[in-house]
Amino acid sequence: MKINNETKVGALAAVAITILVLGYNFLSGRDSLWSNGKTYYVKFYDLKGLTKANPVIYKGYRIGQVSKLKWDKNEQSFVAELDIQKDIIISEGSIATIADNDLFGTKAILITLGESKTEAKDNTFLKGEIKVGMAESIGNSLGPISEHLDSLISNLNATLSGSALKGTLANLEATTSNLKGTSLKIDQILLDNQVKLNAIFANVESITGNLKNNNAIITNVIKNADSFSNQLKALEINKTINAANMALNEFNTLLQNVNNGNGSLSLLLKDPKLYNNLEKVSKDLDALIIDINKYPKRYFSIGSGKKADKARDADLKNGTYNITTPEPQ
């Protein structure tokens, strides 16, 4: 069968139109002319460079693309139409986020599925969010830094051009001048006292020379001191201390025996009979001395002892002389 030229031209035109329509739909955000996927909408108040045909990605896998972008003048917002593959289940509460898809800032929509197990209905709205890109994040971080840097440079310029710095430089110049004057004065003092300084250095040299010449004597002195210290070390100091400790221990033992009632000394100190007898002897001695003082003729006059006894008996009888001697216990 022979095909005429008109049929060939018509078939070629149909193929060209089909390729043109498919290419247009692909560039406008549709995968194919006969795409029957699911459609969702997302509202954004700033697209951040999002355009039609940008991909819709879930966990790194492209599940669709942005098919349309419309402006809602009532809400003053943008509405992005998402064309999602039919076999992908988008749950209720899922979030569509505008984010960078590469280092050049190309945008994409990242899908974060919600926790609900119910699938979101076709032609419904998903919640939209915007993720700050790397370039924008760096710009936001550098913004405050640049402001602080400008403020620092401004303050530095003000400080360098201010009167305080000029005063500081003037004070520094005056200090340098004073140091220079002081250095000149020190040089002059050294020059004026050169003779005295030479004499001092000569004396120091003489002293060091004497020390050097008497090195043997100094060595002997050190040896004698060492010998004396060795002799002190050799003394039996430890034996002396041990003997003293033994004497103290014996004295402590004696005191313990006295306190415990052992020995004659303990009896003398603690026996009440000895104390009472000594007290009686003391009182008898006092009475004897009183009697001698009052009637000395009884003891020292020859031949008058009987008269003294009669006088003493009369006093005793009248109660004018009362001497009592305690009975021994």
VENGI-V705216 format. One line per field, one symbol per residue. ss: DSSP state (H for helix, E for strand, C for the rest). psi: psi as a letter, one per 30 degrees, with the letter a starting at -180 (. if undefined). A space follows every 50 residues. Layout:
ss=???
psi=???
This chain:
ss=CCCCHHHHHHHHHHHHHHHHHHHHHHHCCCCCCCCCCEEEEEEECCCCCC CCCCEEEECCEEEEEEEEEEEECCCCEEEEEEEECCCCCCECCCEEEEEE CCCCCCEEEEEECCCCCCECCCCEEEEEEECCCHHHHHHHHHHHHHHHHH HHHHHHHHHHHCHHHHHHHHHHHHHHHHHHHHHHHHHHHHHHCHHHHHHH HHHHHHHHHHHHHCHHHHHHHHHHHHHHHHHHHHCCHHHHHHHHHHHHHH HHHHHHHHHHCCCHHHHHHHCHHHHHHHHHHHHHHHHHHHHHHHCCHHHH CCCCHHHHHHHHHHHHHHCCCCCCCCCCC
psi=kkkleeeeeeeeeeeeeeeeeeeeeeffgkelegkhalklkkkkfkfhgk llfklkkjhfkjfaljelkkkjfefhlkjkkkjkkefkjjlkglkjkklk fafggkllkkkjklfkfkkklkhlklkklkkkleeeeeeeefeeeeeeee eeeeeeeeeeflfeeeeeeeeeeeeeeeeeeeeeeeeeeeefgeeeeeee eeeeeeeeeeeefgeeeeeeeeeeeeeeeeeeefkheeeeeeeeeeeeee eeeeeeeeefgkleeeeeefjfeeeeeeeeeeeeeeeeeeeeeeifffff kkfgeeeeeeeeeeeeefgfjjjkkkkk.
